[in-house]
């Protein structure tokens, strides 16, 4: 069974691998007609293939060596370790070790695909591969079909300047982590930004390994490396649950394509996107948030490792007392919602199991609570705590007429899992429920209910800007979907046959029942709606791509666009030696309109100062937006003092600039002026003797 289980993870690895390959192909094709070297695309794809397939290769080796199966040798542990190794290689060795990862990516992919094909039906294997490539068009459309990220992001910035500030601001933080080791958006020096900066840190290290800028990585490296991890992490969690909890006869999802259909339905949706949006079930927000796309699979894999530990014949104290608490704290730096819900779930499960009666576990719980509170203060800006606003999410995003349906639709997958799970336990009455709770038979149901209710709570009691309460309430969907797929054979039965053992019947037109006809009539519009949802974002991506290429052509090429020269001059500063950049602050006077008007989206003046740190890897000095700009309290702007008056000539002299720079240990200020063509004129002021 162990050998079979290990090979079942091959479906996870192959699905994620071909998703990465498909996304890489879409990126490269989307840039046809523009500067489009193939080498960076191949490199990021091979690094992605290493992170995806190294865990499967490690599991195969573990089986060959007859290594005892436990939490440390679980698939989730191997996958998280592969990502950590890749990030640390980037951190400490940089681009010099990239060839090793390229070779390892190709090798582990070949090992995985050959082994997987040898141990399964070729027809079903082909369906999985083709389905993964097809699914990449949906995933690529979702992440590249809006102005957050795009294969032509820099061309959008150069032509119209109409892009979302999210990637620019977060790439600024990643750039500051690379240069100065400080998470900040660096508008006026280097104050620490209490934010979930785990994904910017990860992307900074991966961009360093690949020899790309963080902004480049956000727009194509992130998509090719992290999206397969996001989708694959959900499937890996489900596969581990099938192996560990359900003890399914066939763990391999390749042999249970109906279960993969559940996964696709949960992602794409069977109701029109406009209707799902009204219920706060958003398809695009899943993966436009990098922190959510990293945090979700990490959280699910951590839960899978915990289940493996709990079901192991031999347990130790290291995992529950050290690894699990550390993992929950790490989640706080990835996405604060995962840490909060994970902490609550861990405390609840520990209380239900009576761990508080054991002094060592009680002490660990107290220590974890202290670390949780400490971390909460380090990843949450005071400006983001905007007070109690009852029903804020509903008022902001759900039409009043839809409110009665919100909890049913928004929490649908949790409802479905809870109902089916209680049914499988024979719970029909409140007395049955009380008995099942007393017997500790439905702890999984209790955790799902806790995550669902605690997750939907923040959006109902507090204001969380931009609909980010979604990143609390959506977690229950993927926890429930993973458990549904993982335990489907024990939850749903048709007569005496379950979903896995039902035999195909010979088709005869006269044998079609009225019930089957009615089911088909209901299913048809849902399938049509699902197909429409599947291509919705891809069509938007293609239309946006065409519009940008037309704009570049109308400008006579990229060099003729209004912002390209300024962007080129800023990007050139990234080539300065690292030690020189670490000692430097960058100043761009407010009257340099060629720079300060690059971003043209309404309200973008708040974020114009982030462009320079993003592209140069150098902190700004006196880089706050001008007087009259309505400042956003987000993305670290609240860390810096807003302007109370226009910038004066006295503010731009070397002595004034050096006073600002030396507060942060900087020894020089580089001032940029742009001529009418956008060419930068540099002035360097040494600050060692500044007062």
N, C-alpha and C positions, 0 to 999 in steps of 0.2 A: 504493500500500500504506500509506503514512504517513497519508493522509486516512482510509482505512478503519480503521486502527488507532486513530486519535484518536476516531472515532465509536464504536468498540467500547467505549471507556471510558464511553460514555453509559449502558450497561447497569449499570455499577458505580454511577454517579451516581444513576440512577433507582431502582435497588434500595435504595440507602442512603436516598434521599429519602423513599420511601414507607414505609420502615421507621421513619424519624423521625416521619412523619405518623401512622402507626399507633400508635406508642408515645405520642405526644401525645394522641391520641384516647382511648386506654386510660386514661391518667392522669386526663383530665378526666372521663370517664364514671365512673371509680372514686371520684371525690369528689362524686358526685351526692348531694344531701341535706346536704352540709357547706358551709362557706365555700368557694366555687368560682369565683372570677373567671376569665374566659376570657382576658383580656389577657395575663397572664404566660405562659400556655401558648402563645399565638400568637407572642409575642416570642421565646421560647426556640426554638420551631420554626423561625422565620424565620432566626435566627442559625445554627441547625444547617444549614438549607438553603443558607445562604451558604457555610459551610465545606465542604459537600459539592459544591456545583455551581460554585463559583468556579474550581476546578481544571479542570473540563471546559470551561467558557467560555474560560478562558485558553488551553487547547489548541486550541480552535476558532479563536481569534484568531491564534495562532501559525501555524496552517496557512494562514489567509488572507494573513498577512504573509510567508509562505514563510520562516519562521524555521528555521534549521538545527536538526535534532533532535539533542539530546545530553542529558547528565545534568542540566544546569541547566534544560532545558525538558521534562524527563520529567514524566509524570503524578504520580509520587511526589513530585517536588520541588515541583510546584505545590500539591499537597494539604497538604504539611507547611508550605509558606509561607503558605497561607490560614489555617491554624490559628494560626501564629505571629503573623500580622498581627492576627487577631482578639484574641488574648491581649494583645498589646502595646497595642492600642487601649483595651482595658479597663484596663490598667495605667496608662497615661499620660493618657487622656481620660475614662475612666469612663463613666457612664451618659449623658453629654451627646452622645456620638456613636452611641448606639444606633439612632436613626432612620435613619442612613446604612446600617447593617448590615441593618436590617429591609427597607429598600427594595432593597438589593443582593441579599438573600436571595430576595425575591420575583422580582426580575428574572432572576437567574441560573438559578433553578429553571424559569421559563417558557422561557428560551432553551434550556436542556438538554432539557426534556421535548418541546418542539416539534421541535427538531432530531433527537432520538432517534426520535420517532414517524415522522418523514418518511423515515427511512433504514432501515426494517425492517418486517417482517411485523406487521400489526396484531394478528393472533391471538396470535403469540408475545409481542408487547409486552404484551398483556392478561394473558397467563399470568404474566409477570414481575411486573407491577404487583399483580395479585391475590395472587400467591404471596408478595410482599414484605409486603403488609398482613396476610396470614394468619400469616406468620412472626413478625410483631411481637407476636402473642398469645403465642407461645412465648417470645420474648426478654423480653417484659414479665413473664411468669409466672416466669421464672428469676430475674430481678433483684428483683422485687417479691414473690415468693412465700415469702420467708423474713423473719426479723426484722431483717435488715441494712438494708434500705431498703423504703419503702412509700409509695404515694400518700397514705396516712393515717398517716405516721410520727409527726407531732406529736400526733395524736389518740391513738395508741398510748402515747406518752410521757405524755400528760395523764391517760389512764384507768388504765392498769395499770403503766406504767413498765417493761414487759417489752419491751425492744428490745435489739438487739446494740449494744455499745459502739463498734464499728468506725467507723461514720459519725460518731458524736459526737466521738471522739478525733481523727479526721483532719480533721473540720470545725473543731475547735479549732485545729489547726495552720494551716489555711487562714486562719482568722480572725486569728491572730497575725501571719501574713505580711502580711495587709492592713493591720493597725494598726501593727505595730512593724517589719515587714520581717524578722522572725526566724522560722525554722522551729522551733517548740517547742510542746509541749502546755501550757506555762504554768501549772503547778500552784503554783509559788512563784518567780515571776520569769521571766526570759527566757534561760535557758541554751540554747545551740545544740544541736539534736537531730540527731545523725548518723543520718540516715534518708533513704530515697529520697523526698524531698519534692517531686519534680517535678510529680506530679499534684495535690497540694494547692496548689502555686503556680499551676498552670494553672487550676484550678477557682476559686481566689481571684480571678484576673483576669477570668474569664468571669462570675463572680457580680457583680463590680463593674460590668462592662459592662451586665449585665441589671438591676442595681439590686436584687438579691436577696441574702439572707444565704447564706454558704457551706453551712449545713445544708440550706436549701431547695434549693440547687443539687445537693448530693449526692443528694437524694431524687428530684428530677425533672429538673433541668437536665442532670446527668450522663447520665441514661438516654437523653434525647432527642438530646443532642449527641455523646456519646462512643460509645454502642453502635452507631450507624450507621457511625461511623468504624472501630470494631473489625471488624465484619463486612465493611464495604466495603473496608477495607484488605487483608483476605485475598483478596478477589475482584480488587482492583486489582493485587496482586502476581501472581496467577494470570494475569490478562489481559496484564500486561507480559511474563511468561514466554512466553505463547503468541505474542506479537508478536516478541520479541527472540530467544528460544532456539529455539522449535519452528518459527517461520515458518509458522504454521498458515494454511491456506487461508481459514478464517473465524475471526478472532480473537474476534468478538463472542459472548459466552457466551449471548446470547439465541438464537442459532442452534444452540446445543449444550446443550439443556436437560438431557441426561444428565449433563453435567459439573457443572451446578448441583446435580443430585441428589447427586453425591459430596459436595459442600459441606454439604448438609443432613444427609446420613447421618453425616458426621463430627461434626456438632454435636449432633444429636439422639440418635444411637445406635440400633442395631437390636436390641440385647439389653436386657432390663429394667434399669431404673436400679439396682435393688438389686444385680444382677450386675456392672454396670459399676463401681459404688461399691467392690465387693470387689476390683477390679483397679486401683483408684486412678485410674480414668478418670471424672472428675467433671464433670457437665454444669453444675452451678450455680456452681462455683468460678471458671469462666472469667470471668464478668462481675460477680460480687459484689466482686471485687478491682478497684478503680478503677485502681490502678497497672498491673496486668496488662492491663486493657482498653485503656489508653493505650499501654503499652510495646510490645505485640505488633504493632499496625499500624505504629507508628513503625519498629520493627525490620525488618519485612517490606518496608516502602517504602524504607528505607535500603538493604536488599539489592537491591531492584529497581533503584534508582538506580545502585548499583554495577555491576549486570549491564549496564545501558544504557551506562554509561561504558566498560566493558570491551569491549563490542561496537561502540563508536563508531569511525568511520573516523579521526577526529582526537581525540587525547587530550591532556590537559595535566597539569601536576603539581599543580594546585590541589586537585582532588578527592581523590586518594589521600594527599596529604601534609597537607592541612588539613581538608577537609570530612568525609571518612570518619572520621579519628581523633576529631574533635570530635563527630560523631554517635554514636560508640561511647561516649564519655564522657557525653553527654547521656542515653544509655540507662541509665547507672548511677543518675542522679537520678530516672528514671522507675521502674525495677525492676532491682535489682542483678543478677538472674539474666540479663537480656538483655545487660548490659554484659560479664559474665564470659564467656558463651558467644560473644558477638560478638567479643570480644577474642581468644579462642582460635581462632575461625574465621578471623579476619583474619590472625593470625600464621601459622596453618597454611597458608592459601592463599598468603601471601607467600613462605613457605619453599618450598612446592611449585613456585612459579613462579621461584624463584631470585633474588628481589628483594634478598636479603641480599648479593648480589655487587655491588650498585650503592650506592655510598657514601651518596647522598642518601636512598634508601629505607631503608637500614640506620639512618641517623641518625633518620629519622622513626619507625622501629620502636622505637628506644631511647627517644625522647621520648614516644611513645604509652604505652610500658610504664611510664615514670615517672608520667605523668598517670593511668594506670589505677590504680597503687598509691596515689597521692595521693587519688583519688576514692573508692577502696575504703574508706579510712579516714574519709572524710567522709559516707558513706552507710550505714555499718554500725556499729550500737551494740555496744560490747563485751558488753553483756548478752545480745545475740542470738547470740554465739559460744559455744555451749554444749557444745563438746567432741565427741570422737569417740564414736559409738554405732553399732557395726556393725549393719546391716540395720534401722535405726530405722524407716524408713517402712514396711517390710514388717511389722515387729512391731506397729506402731501401727495400721495401717489395712487390712492384707491378711490374711485368715484363713490359717493355716498350710497348710491343704489346698489353697489356691489358689496358693501360692508357685511351683510348677513352671510355671504358666501366665502368671505375671506379666509376664515379659519379652516373651512372644509377644503378649499382649493389649495391654499398656500401650504397647508400641512398634509396634503393628500397622501403622500408616500408614507408618512408616519402613521396616519390613520390606517392605511392599508396593511402595513406590517403589524401594527398592534392588534387589529381585528383578526387577521389570519393566524397570528401567533397564539392569541387567546383561544381561538377556535381549535387549534391543534392540541392545546392542553385541556380541551373539554370544558373551558370556562364559559358558562352560559348565564349565570346569575351573579349578583353581588356576593352571595355567600361563597360561590365557587371562586370568585376573584379574591376574596379575603383569605380563603384557604390556600390558594396558589401563592399569594404574597407571604403568608406565614411559613409556607414550606420552602421559600426562596427558589421557586421553580421558574420564575419569570423575571429575573433580574435584568435580562436584556430588554424586555418590554419597559421596565421601570426607567432604564437609562435612556431609551428612545423617547419616552414621554418627558423625562426631565430635560433632555436636550431640546426637544421641540418647544416646550413651554418656556423654558429659560431663554431660548433663542429668540422667540417671538416677543418676549417681554420688553427688551430695551427700546424697540421701535414704538411700543405702545405707551411708554412712560416718559421718554426723553427725546430731545431733538438730537439727531445724529445726521450731520450735513450730507447732502447729496444722495440720500437713500442708502447710506452705508449700514443702516440697521439690517438691510438685506443680508449682510455678511455675518450676522448673528443667526437670523431666522432660516437661512438656506442650508445651514450645516446639517440639519435634521434630514433633509432630502437625501443626501448622499450616504449618510449613516444608514438610513432605512433602505435605500436602494441596494446598497452593498449587502445588507442582511437579507433582504428579499431574494436576491440572486444566490446568496450563499446558502440559504436554508429552504429554497423553493421546493425541493423534493419532500420535505417534511411538513410544509405549510399547506400545500395545495394538492388535493387528491381528486381524481375523477373516478367515481365508483371505487373499485379496488385497485385501480392503477394510478400511479403518480405521473407527473409530467415527464419523468425520465424514462419510464418503462412502457408507456403507451405505444402499441404497435400500429403502423399505418394500415388503414382500411382500403380495400379496392373500391375505386370510385364507380358509382352507377347513378346516372341522372335521376332515375326514379326513386332513389333512396334518400334524396335530399329532404330533410325535415323542414317543417315550417319554422321551427326554432332557428335552424341554421340559416335560413333565408333572412329572418329578421336580424340575426347577428351580422350577416353580410351587409344588410341595408344600413345598419348603424356604423359598421366598420368603414364602409366606403368613404363617407365624408371625412371621417377622422384620418384615413390614409391620405386623402387628397390634401387635407390641411397640413398633415405632417410633411408631405412632399413639398408643399409651398413654403413651409418654415425652413426646410432643409436647404432650399436654394435662395432664400430671402437675402441673407447676409452676403452670400457669394456674388449675387447679382450687384449688390451695392458696392462690394469691393471692386468688381470689374468696371463698373461705371465710374467710380472715383479714380481708378487707375487710368482709364482713358482720358478723363478730364485733365488730369495732371500732365499727361504726355502731350496733349493738345496745347496746354499753356506753355510748356517748355518749347514746343515747336514754334509757337507764335512769337516767342521771345528770341527766336533765332538760335536756340540752344541754351543749355544750362547757364553758360557764362553771361548770357544776356538778360537773365532774370533779375528782378530788382534787388534781391537780397543776397545773391550768391557770392558777390565779392566780399561782403562783410563776413559771411559765414566762413568763407575760405581763409580770410585773414585771422579769424578767431581760432579756427581749427589748427592753423599753422603753429600757434603758441603751444599746443600739446606736444610738439616735437622738441621743446626745450628740455634740457636734462632734468630729471626728477628732482635732484637736490636743489637745482636752481628754482624750480617751481615751488618747492616746499618753503622757500625763504621769501616768496614773492606774493604781493597782493596786487590785484588788477583794478585800475580805476578807469571808468569811462564817464566823462562829464555828462550832465543831463542835457546839454545843448547838442549832443551828438545824436541827432534824430535818425541818422542812418541805422544806428543800433537800436535805439529805444522804440522804434516803430516796426521792428521786424515782425513781432506778433501782432496780427491784425484782427483776431477774433474779439468780439465785444467783451469787455472786462479783462482783457489779457494784459493790461498795463501792470496789474499786480505781479505778473510772473515774467515780465521782460528781463528783469535782472538775473533770472536763472539761466538764460541762454549762455552767457559768458562762462560761468563755472562749469556748465555742462560740456561745452566745446573745448575749453582750454585746460580744464583740470586745475584752475587757479581760483582762489577765493576772490570775491569782489571786495573792494573798499568803498564805503559810502555808495552802495549800489541799490538803496531802496528806491521805489518808484517815486515819481515827482508829486509835488503838492497838487491836489485836485483829483488824483487817482483814488478811486474807492477801493481800499485795501481788503483783500480776503484775509480772514484770520487763520487760514489753513496753509499747509505746505511750509510751515516754519516762519511765515512772515511776522507772526506775533512775537518772535524772539528778538526782533530788531526794532529800534526806535523809529517810528514814522516821522516823516518830515513835517516840521511845523512852519516852514517858510521855503521859498525857492532857493536853490543852490546858488551861492554867491561866489564871485571870483576869489575871495579870501579862503573859501572852502577847498579850492583846487590847487593851492600852492603846495610845494613839497613839504613844508613844515607841518601844515594841517593834515596832510595825507599820512605822513609818517607817524604822527601822534596816534592816529587810528590804527595804523598797521602794527606798531610796536606793542600795542596791548595784547596782541596774539602771538608775539614772538617772531614776527616777520621783520626782515631786515632791508627790504627794498619794495618800492612801488613802481609798477609799470603802468604808465598812462597811455591810453590810446585816443588818437584823433583820426577821423575818417575824412578823406577829401571827397570831392563831388563824385568820383568814380567808385568810392567805397574802399580805396586803398588805405591801409592803416599806417599812421605815422606814430612811432613809438618814442616815449621818453621814459628813461629809467632814473629814479631817484633813490640813492642809497640812504638808509635810515639809521645807520649804526650810531651816529652822533646826535640823533634827534632827542629833544628833551622829553 
